[in-house]
Amino acid sequence: MFDAEKVKNDIVKWIRDWFQENGKGCKAVIGISGGKDSSVVAALCAEALGKENVIGVLMPRGEQFDIDVSHALCKHLGIESVVMNVAQACDGIEAEMLKQFGDISVQTKTNIPPRIRMTTLYAVCQTVGGRVANTCNLSEDYVGYNTIFGDNAGDFSPLSRLTVQEVKAVGRALGLPSMFVDKVPIDGLQGKTDEDNLGFTYEVLDKYIRTGVCEDPDAKEKIDRKHQMNLFKLRPMPTFEYEGEIHE
């Protein structure tokens, strides 16, 4: 029932309208990992704004074994790209954490790079006069498979209401080669796939999100638990409501 061509066209129009109101003349700045989400967002922005108004930022931590896929995407789309190696920044923070606290948890080590990468994207953005594209999708957001103030940040988000299967369908509607749409995502830390880390497949998750049906009770329990634990990531920051007047 998902009309990928229509949704693709709707997103392209939405991006154009958003930039007209919030960044007329600005460039879209996108962190390029070589995975489906950043590939689809880059392609959508190139179609919406013109390839000359899109900048892909490649942010390896030292040597990245699959960075050739990111370079290939930028070349395929004809967009400008820059490489910003985040190794020294990540290593520096880890060294200071060890010095101050004596140990670093796996979760802490996992979340440092995406937060450094988002800082890097905003540095590039302010330098070139741009707006940062968020590349999260609904499936990952639903179970909190992102880093708050890391990869879940950005100025505009084209895919955050689409499941993984829907993102892939939009990618195919854009004419992206399979190497960009179907690349298996790896966590970059332990060599595990995203689905290995989650404990269920995106196909199962996507069906549950859209229909409420999950035949596997263990997977359903994991999905529900992750969703409840990570609801805070999906909501605006709680704000104390002071009743003083605000003059506009």
N, C-alpha and C positions, 0 to 999 in steps of 0.2 A: 504493500500500500504506500510505501515511501517513494515519493516522486523526486528523485535526486536532481534532475534537471531543473525543476521548478525551485526547489530549495536552494540550489546553487545560484540561480538567477536572483532569488530574493535576498540572499546574503550579499551578493555583489552590489545590489542596489542599496542595501542597508549600510554597507561600508562607505559607499559614495556619499550617501546622505549624512552619515556620521561625521565624515571628514569635512563636508561642506559646512557643518555647524560647529565642529569642535577642533578643526585643524586644517582649515583651508590653505592649500599650498604646502602642507607638511608632507613628510615621507612616512611610510609605514616601516617601522623597525621591528624585525622578527628574529628571534633566536632560532637558528637552524640546527636541528639535531640529526636530520636525515630520516626521522620517523614520519609516520603518516600525518600527525597533527600539524607539525610545523610546515610540512610540505604542502598540505591542503590550504592552510592559512596563507602561506606565501603565494600560492597560485591564485587564491581568491583575491588577494590584495593587488596582485599584478593585473588581473583582469579588471578590477574595479578602478584602480588608480593609474594604471600604466606601469610597465616594468621599470621605467626610469624613476618612479616614485616609491620604489621598494628597496630596502637594504636588508640583506641577510647577514646576521652576525653569528659566526661560528665560534664556539667557546669551549675548545677542548681543555681538559686538565692534563697537561703534558702531552704525551702521545695518545691519540685516539685511533683505535684500530679501524674504525669504519667511517672516518671523516671524509673519505673519498665519496661517500654517498651524499653528504652535505654539499660538497663542491659540485657534484654532478647535478644536484637539484638546481643550484643557483645558475649553473651554465644552461640547463634545460629551459629555465624560465627567462634567462637573459637579464637577471637582476644583479645589481652591484652586491659584492660581498666583502666582508673584512673578517680576519681571524684575530680574536682576542684570547690569548691563552691565560686561563685563570689559575694555573698551577701555583704560582708564587703566592697569590692572595689566599687561596685555600690552605696551602701548607703553612703560611704565616699565622693564620688564625688557629689552626690545629696546634701549632707549636706553642702559642700563647695559652691555649686552653690546657695543654699538658703541664705547662709551667705553673699555672695558677691552681689547677684542680687535680693534677696527677693522673687523670684518666679521661677518656672520651668515650661515650657510649656509641654504639653502632648507629643509632638514630641521629645523634648529633653529627657524626661524620657524614651521614647520608644527606642531611639537610643543609650543610654548609655550602656545597657547590651550587645548588639551585638558587640560594639567596645571593651568593656572589655573582652568579650569572645575571640575575635580575638587576643588581646594582650596575653591572656592566652595560646591560641594555639601556638603562636610563642615562648612563653617562654618554653613550653613543647618541641616544635620542636627543639629548640637550645640545650636543655638539653639532648635529646635522640639521636640527629643527624638525623633529619628528614626533610620532606617537607610537607607543609600544603596544604591539599586538599580543594579547593573551592567546595561548594555544591549547588550553585545557578543553577536554570534552566532558559530556555529561556522565559517562560511565565512570571515569576516574574520579570526578568530583563527587559523585554519589557515595562512593566508599572511602573518600578521603585520600585517594592515592595521588597526592600532590603535596607540595610544601607551601604552607601559608607564608605570604610575603616573599615567596620564591617563584616557582613556576605558576602559581595561581594568581599572580599579580598581573597588572597591565592596564592600559587605557581603554581598550575595546576588545571584545571577546566574540569572535564569529562562530565558535563551535561549542560553546558551553551548554547549549540546549540539545546537542546531538549526541547520540550514542556512538560507540566505536564502529558498529556496522554501518550506521548512517554517514559517519565521517568518511569511511572508505567508499561508500556509494557516491558521495559528492566528489571525492577525489577522482573517481573513474569518469564522472560527468565532466570534470575539468580536463580530461584527457591525459592525466598523469600516468606515466608508466607504472607497472606493477611493483618495480623495485622501490618506489617511494610510498605506495599505498599499502603494500602487504608486508613490508619489512617487519620482522618480529622484534618488538622492543625489548632491550636488555637493560637491566638496572645500572650497569656501569660500575658496580661495586663488587658483586659476588658472581657475576656472569650468569645470573638467573634471569629468566623472562619475567615480564610483568605478571603473567598469569601464574607462574610458579610462586611468586611472592604473595599474590592475592589468595591463592588456594582455590580458585575457580576460573572458568574461562569467561572471556568477554561475551561470548555468544550466550552463555547462561545468564550472565548479569544483564545484558541488554534486553533479553526476553522478559526477565523479571521486572525491570524498570518500566517497560512499555505495557506489559500485560498483567503483572502481578503473579505470574505463574512461574514456579520453580519446582521441578519434579524431584530434585535432590535436596532432601531436608538438611543435610550438612552444609551444602552451599548456601541455602536460604538463611540458615542460622548465622553463617559467617558474614553474608551480605548485610543482614539486618543489624548485626552487632557493629560492623564497621561504619554503617550509615549513621547509627545513633551516636557513636563515639566521635564522629567527625562533622556533626551538624554545625558546630561553631565556625567551621571553615566556609560554610555556605551562606552564612548570615552576616549582615553588616556588623561592624564593631559596636558592641553595646555602649551607649552614651548616656551619661547622667543628664537628666532633663532639668535644667535650671530654668526658672520661670521669668528670668529677667528679659527685658525687651532687647530685640536685635534691630537696629536701624539699618535699612538697606538704601 
